[in-house]
Amino acid sequence: MSVRVGCLNGWRATINSKLEVTSDLLTLPGLLDLRQRRDALFEIHSILRSADSLRPDEAFDELVKLYALWLNIGPVAFDAAREHDPSLRLSSGAFERATECLGPLLIEGRNDTGADLFQELADVGVRAGLGQYFTPAPVARAMATYLAPKPGETWIDPFCGSGLLVGEIALAADGPVQLWGIDRDPRVLRLAALEAEIHHPDSSLVAVQGNALWPLQELKGRLGAPPDGFDGVVTNPPFGADVHRDDNKGYDDFRLVANGSTPLEILGLERSIELLRPGGRVGIVLPQSVVSNRGLVRVREFLLDTCRLDAVLSLPPATFGPFRGVGKAVVVFATKRPTSPDRVATAFAVATEVGWDGTGRHTGEENVTETALALASDDPPPSVARVEERAGLARNLSPEWHLRPRAIGTALRDLSLAIFTGRTPGRAAYVDGEANPNSCYRMLKVGDLTGSGINWSPGERSHASFSRPVTTKLLSLGDIALTAAAHHPRYIGAKVDMVDVIPDQYGGRVLPCAEVLVIRPDPAKVDPVVLLLWLRSDEGRAALQACVTGQTAHLYPDDVAQIVVPKTVLDADHSDAVDLLRKSLRLRRDSELAGTAARETFTGR
């Protein structure tokens, strides 16, 4: 494949003057945001499918050919296109409609159009089943910035997709580097080869179709890998897919493989380290679960045993939102042992803006690369935490945890009589509460929390019967309840309520479900209303967020127990605020009672 990069700027002006764009979506190419560009590419893909009755994978292949054609010779007529690439299967009608829409995207001159092609148009069912997702361009640039590749180095992405990550490595280096990429899908490998020729022709890409989890020596042989290993690995391994030990005996060679199933990203981490030479560097995107889940301490111990852990960058929650990826992810940077120096403090930082919101709308704010630079600095700003204690690292590698507020005050464990989560009944345990008032329990669910008082109106599956209820977890007046599990971290701690009343019809038989965490304050040490007010404050919410673990979001009681309530909060006089909150709760209850009475009066009950 030969692509004449020098011609690109010359024909953009020609397109601007000659190309008539028929789609309203594409009338302002310079202003297309991430979501619009992805929608535009999807529109082109749909044109190819509908006009020529192509399968999704066939339409993707033809779109890649169009992409290469336009970057090679610019806008041409159908006959000239077929002469240049005889393998082009499109009809003249499909060609004309698709090229009208493709041109404005290329006028923008963005380097990540090919990556969008991979994300949105590669066989969605197949790639989603493999757990593979797009690496956003700001993340790829930040990773390359931190890793600081040097001319002549060898770099590989064992899960390369469209080659965006190794491409950013090439662009970040001051001279040519040698690049390798592995992917199972020949279609995206062709796109990766095209992207390499367009954007970094001096840094060649060896694109290998295959499985990065092949036996190590076999894989190295097929790659033609450097004998001592690669200078660097930059990758975003598949998330959310599991491999089973029985599926392939080659998995027995992995130290991190479990007896049953193992998340593919964990084996991807181990393989990335294996591909490095001693002293080689790795930058790898991982789900939050790998760095924070208690059940994955062994993975973090492996990482600390085999590598010097240099830095962990927490990505903004919106990073993968538009791409149907994971709820929360981090980037881990490490150097394979033996290395010099052998020990350094691990740097932690949190990026807050990726350039778009959770729907893909452009925000104009992006600080992922800036945060990566702060991590690499010898004189980091206060927003970077440095940790040396190995035990603390193995317990939790989440930047939010290591950057949590360290106030002078009293831990929640010392202010509480109990901190616990509830239990979620099986579907068969739910019963009709009115028909079984004395043999069932009212379940307090996340949906009952409002952030301004508990909603006691029963909903679907509000009551359950237990053969062995945990009566020590029955709710009491003054208990504080909050969201402890959700599909996204932003919901944790968003609704915090106090049990100010338990309706008589429940007879004190109220239990929290597993997604609700309960803090039972000790009234002799802290007014429950003061604690409620603090947990609802920005400072309290940040303290709860720092305890979130998992790829989605979970709170555990003993993590919450370590939260320190500032001495300034505990010592201050909050009587006015307490009186106002108690008044608001009374008014809420009065309003509910009045509303109920109005309904009953209207219906004649």
N, C-alpha and C positions, 0 to 999 in steps of 0.2 A: 504494500500500500504506500503510495507516494503522495504527499500532501505539500503543496507549495504554500508555505505559510506567508511568504512575503506579499502575496496577492490580496490578502484579506482586507487591508485598509483601503486598497484601491477600488474594490468593488462595492464597499458599503455605501459610498456616495451614489453610485449608479443605482443601487437598489432603492435608495431613498427617493430618487427622482422618477424611477420607472415602475416600481412595484405598486400595484393597486391592491390594498388589503381589504378583503370583503368582510372579515369577522370583526364585529364590534369590540370583541375582547382584545384585539391586537392593534387597535388604531393608535395607541400611544405606547410604542415599544419601549421608549426610554423610561416609562413610568411603571412598567409591569412589576408587581411585587412577586414574592416567592410563590404564593398560591396561584396568581394569575399565569405565571410562566408554566407552572405544572399543569394548570387547566388547559393552556394553549397546546402543550405537547400532547396531552391526552386527546384534545380535539383533532390534532393531526393524525394521531394513531387511529382514532375512530373513523376518520375519512378514508384511510387506507383499508380498514377492515370492511367498511360498508360499500365503498365504491367497487372494490375488486374481490369482495368475499374472501378476504384473507383471514387465517387464524391469527390470534393475538401474537404468537411468536413469529409468524411470517410477516405480519405488519411491522413488528419491531425490527426485523432484519432489513426490510425495505426502508424504514425510517433512518436506520444507521447508514445505509447506502446514500440516501439523500443528503444526510449530514456531511458525509465525506465528500460527496460530489460538489456541494456548494462551497465547502472550504477549499476544495482543490481548484476548481475552475470558475466559480462564481455562478450567477444566475444564467442559465442557458435554456434553449428550447428543448422540447421533449426528444426530438430526433438526435440532437447533439449529445444529450444525456445518455441515451441508449448506445450511441456510438462509443462514448467514453467508458461506459460500464455495461457491457452486454448482458450481465447477470440481472440487471434491473427488470423486475417483473411487472411493474405498474403499468396500467393503462394510461393513455394520454390525459384522460379526464381526471383520474386520481392524482397524477403527477402535477397537473396545473393547480388543482385545489390545494394540495399539500404544500407545494413550494410557495404559494402565496402566503400561507400561514407561517411557514418556517423562516422565511426571510427576515421578518422583524425581530425574531428572537436572536438571530445571528448579528443583526445590526447592533444590538446592545453590547456586543463584544465581551460577554461574560465568559469566564473560564469554566463555569460549572454547569453549562447547558448539557454536556454529555452526562454528567452525574444525574441530572434530572431525568434524562432518558432512561438511565439505568433504574432509578427509583420507581418511576411511575409506569414505565412501559414494558420492562422485562416481564416475562411470564409471572404475573402477580401471584397466582396460586402456588406455583412451584417455589418461588423465592420466599413467600411468606411461610410456607411449610418448613423451609430451612431456617427460619428466624432471621433472615438477612434484611438489613435495612441500610438506608443511605447515611453516609457521614456528611453532615452539613459543612459547607465550605468554610465558615468561620472556625469550626472545630478543627478541620484539616490544617488551616493556616496556623492556628495556635499551636497545634502539635509540632508542626515543622519548625515554628519559631523557637519553641523550647528545646527541641532536639538538636538544633543548630548543625545540620549536616555539613561535612567538609568535602571539598573536591576529591574525587578518586575513591570515595567510600562506596561500600556495597550495602544496599538497602532492599528489604523485601517486605511485601504485604502478603501474608499467607491466605488472606480472604479479600482479594483486591477489588472485586466488583469492577467498576468503571475506571479504576486506577487513580482516583482523586487523591488519595493519601500519598502514594509514591510520587505523584505529580507535584504535590506541594513540597515534598522533600527536594525534588529536582530544582524547583523554582527558588527555594530558600538557600541552596548551596551557591557558593561563589564561582563554581566551575562544574564541569560534568561529573555526574555520579553514575554508578551502575545500578540498575533497578531490576528487580524480579517481582512477578506477581503470579499468584495461584488463584484459580477459580474453577468451579465445576461447570460453569455455563459458558459454552463457546461463544454465545452471542455477546455477552458483556465483555468477554476477553477481546473480541474484535473491536468493540467500542473503546476498551482500555488502550489497545494498540494505536487506534486512531487518535485518541486524546494525547498520547505520548508524542506522536509525530507532529501534532499541531503545536502543542504548548511547550515541549522541551525536547526538540529533535536531537540535541547534543547529548542528552542523557537517555541512552537506549533502554527499552523495557523488554525483558525476556518474559513473555506471557505464557504460562504453562497451564493447560487444562488438566485438572486433577483434583485430588482430595488432600488438603493440608494435613489430614490425620493419618495418611499412609504411614507405614513403618518408617522411622526416621531415616535410616540409611537408604532405603529405596527412594524416599522423597528427595534426599540430597542428590542422589545419582540422577534422577530425572531433571532436577533443577540445574545440574552442573554447578552446584554451590561451591563457594570458597572452602578449601579443606578445613580451615579453623573455624568456620562459621561466618556469619554476616556481621558487618559493623553496626547495623541497626535494623530493627523491626518496627514498623509503624502499621497499626492494624485496628480494625473494628470487627471483631469476630461475631458470628451470628449469636443473637440473643433469643432466648425463649424456646429453643429446640433442645431436646434431650437425645443423647446417644446411649445405647444399651450395650452392656459389656458382651452379651451373647451374640450381638449382631456381627462382630468382627473380632477375631482373636488378637488382631493387632492392637486393640485397645488395652490389652493386658500390660503392654509396655509403659502405659502412662501411670505415674505415681498417684495422680489425683482421681483416677477412675474409681467409681463406686461399684459395689456389687450389683446394684440394680441399674438405675439410670443416672447419668451425669449430665448437667447442663453443658451444652456445646461450648459456651464461652469459657468454661473452666479448663477444658482440654485445649482450647485455643490459646489460653494464657500459658499453659505448660509448654505447648509446642512452640510458641513464640520465643520463650526463653531458651529452649533447646536449639533453636536455629541460630542463636547469637554466638559469637566468639567470646571468650573471656574478656571482660571489659566493654563488650558491646552494649548498646543502649536500646531500650524499648519504650515506645509510647503506645498504649493500648486503651481503647474505650471499653469500659466494663459497666454492667448494670450495678446500681447501688447495692444490690443484695450481696455481691461478691465482697464488698469492702465493709459491710455492716452486719450482715446476718450472723447470728450466733452459731448456726449450724455449719458455717463455712470458715470457722477459725482455722481449720486445717489448711485451707487454701491460702490464707494470709500467712500462716507459719511457713508454708512452702515458698511463698514469695520472699519472705524475709530470710529464709535459709539459702536461697539460690541467688538472690540479688541484693544489692544495696538500694534500698527504696529511697528515691530522690525527691519525689513530689507527687501530690495527688491534687487534681483540679476538679472541682465539682462543677458540672455543667448546668446552665439554667434549666428550670423545669420545662420551658417551651421548646427546648432544643429539638426533640424528636416528636413534638406534638403534631406538626403538619404531615409527618411521614408515617403515622400509625406505628411508631416504634415503641420504645419503653417509656415508663413514667419518669424515671430519673436515672441518670448515668454520670459516671466520672471518667477522667483520664488518669491512668497511672503511669508514671515515668520511673524507670529503674535502670540500673546498670548491673550486668551479670557479673557474679563473683568468679574468680578473685579479681578485685579491683583496688585501685588506690585513689584516694584513701579508702580504707575498708568501711569506715563508719562516718556518716555525716548525719546531721539532723534532717529529718524528713519535713519538707515544706508542704503546707496545706493552704489552699485558697478557694474561694467561691466566686465564680463568675455569675453575674446576675442578668445580663442581657445578651441575646444571641442575634438580634437584628429583626426578629419577628415575634409575634405573640403565638399563643397556642393554636390558632387557626391558620397561621401563615401570613397574616397581615403584616406589612412592613411597619416597623416602629422607628427606624432611624437610629436606634441605640444598640451598640454591640461592644462588649468589653471582654470577650473571651481571650483574644490575643493579648490585650493589655494585662489581663490577669496572669496569663502564661509568662509574660515578661517579668512580672513581679515575682513569680515563683522562682525564676532563674536568677534573680538579682542577688548580688553579694550583700546588698544592704536593703533588704525587703521592707516594704511599708508595714504599718500595723495590721493591715488586712491579711497578712500572711502569718500563719502560726508555724513554729518549728518545734518538732518533738523528737526526742532521742530515746526515750524509754521503750524497749522492745515489747514489754508486756502490754503497754498501752496501745501500741501499734497493732499487735495481734488481736486485741480485743475489738478494736474498731478503727477502720481507716477512713471513715467519713470526715471530710473537711468540716462539715457543720458541727460534728461532735468535738473536734479539736479546737474549733473557734468559738465554742459555746461561751456565754458570759461567765466570767469567773468573779462573781461579786463576793464581797464580804457579807456574810449573813448566816442563815441557818438552813441546812438541807431539809427538803420536804419530809424525808424519813423521820426527822426529829420533831417535825411539826404535826405529824399525822399518827392516827391510831392504826390505820391500815391503808394500803394502796393496792388495788387489785383490778383485774378484768373479769368479766362474767363468762357465761357459757351460752352458746347458741344451740337451741334444741334441734333435733332432727325434725324433718318435715312432718313425720307421723305424730310428733309430740304436741303439735299445736291443736288447741281445742277451742270451742265456743265459750268465751268467758262468762256470758250471761247464763248459759245452761249449767256451768260448772263453777260457780263462784267460790266454793269452799274447797275445791280440790285442784285448783290450778294457780298459776302465778302470772302476774302481769309482767311482761318482758319490756324492759326499757331499751329501746333501740336508738340508733343514730338519728333516725327520722323523728324521734320524739324531742330531740334537742333543737333549740331554736337560737341560742345565744342571748335570749332575753327572758328565759323561763321555760320550764319543761311543759310540753304539750301533752296533757294526759288523755286527750281524746283517743279512744281505741281505734286502731286501724286494722288492716289485714294481718292476720297471724300475730295478734298482740298478746295472746295467752297461751301458756303451755303447761303441760303436766309432766312432772318429773317423778321417777320412782325413788331417786335419791337426791333431792335438792340440797344445794350447799347453803344451809341456812345462815352461815356466817357472812354470806354475801348479800343478805337481804338489805335493801336500801333503808337508810335512816335519815331523819331530818338533819340537814346540815351537810350531807354528803355532796361532793362536787363531781359531776359527771362530764366527760368530754369524749370526742371522737378519738378512738385509738387505732383504727384500721380503716384504710380507704384505698381506692385505686390510684390516688395521686397525693403526694406529700402536702399539697396546699390545703387539703381539707383537714389535716391533723391540727387540732387545737382551734379550728375556726369557730366551733360552737362549744362553749363552756357554760354549763348551767348548774345551779344549786337546787337540791331537793328542799324546797321551802314548805311543801305540803305533800301529803300522800292521800289522795282521795279515799273517802271512807269505804267505797265499794270494793276497794282492793284489799281491805283488811290487813294492811301492812305486808302483803305478800307480793313484793316487787323485787325482781332480780334483773341485773344488767345482762345484756347479751355480750358475746365475746368481742364485739367491735366497740364496746364502751369501756373506758377506764374510769374507775372511781377512786377519788381521794377522800378519805374520811379524816378531816382535820381534828386535832385535839383542841377543844375549846379553851382549855387551860393555857394553851401556848399561842394560839392565833385565832382571831375571829374568823369564822368561815367566810363571812362576807368580804373581809379584807383580802383573804386569799383568793376568792373568786374574782374580785376586782383586779388583782395583780395578774392572775392568769389570763384575764381578758385583755390586759394592756399589751402594747407592742413588745415590751420587755419580756413579759410572761410568755407571749406567743413565740417569741424567738427562742426562749429556753425550751419550750416544748418541741419546736421544730428541730432543734439541735439533737434531740433524742430519737428522731425518726430513723428507722432502719428499714432495709428491704428495697427491692426493685420497685415495688409500689410504695406502700407506706404502712409502718406499724410502730406502735409504742409499747414498751415493756415496762411493767411496774418498777423493777429495780433500777432501770435507767431514769425514770421519772423521779424516783426517790432521791437521786443525787442532785436534782435541781436545787440550786441555792436561792432562797428568797432573800433579797438584800436587807441588810440591817436597817437601812434608811426607811424601808417600807414597814418593817415590823415595829420600829420605834416611833413612827410618826402618829399623829392624832388624825384618824380618818373618820371621825364620828359623823361629820356632815355627809360624806360620801356614803357611809354605811346606811344612814337614815334615808337618804334619797333612793338607794337601791332597794331597801326593804319596802319603801313606799311604792316603787315601780312594780315590785312583785305582787303587792296587795292589789294594786290597780289592775294588774293583768288577771289575777284570779277573779276580782269583782266583775271584770269585763266578760270573762268566760262564763261565770255563773249567770250573768244577765243575758248573754247570748243563748245559753241553754234554756233559760226560763222563757225567753221569747219564742223559741222553736216549739217548746212544749205547749205554750199557750196557743200558738197558731194551729197546731195539730190536734189540740184538745186532749192531750195526754195528761 
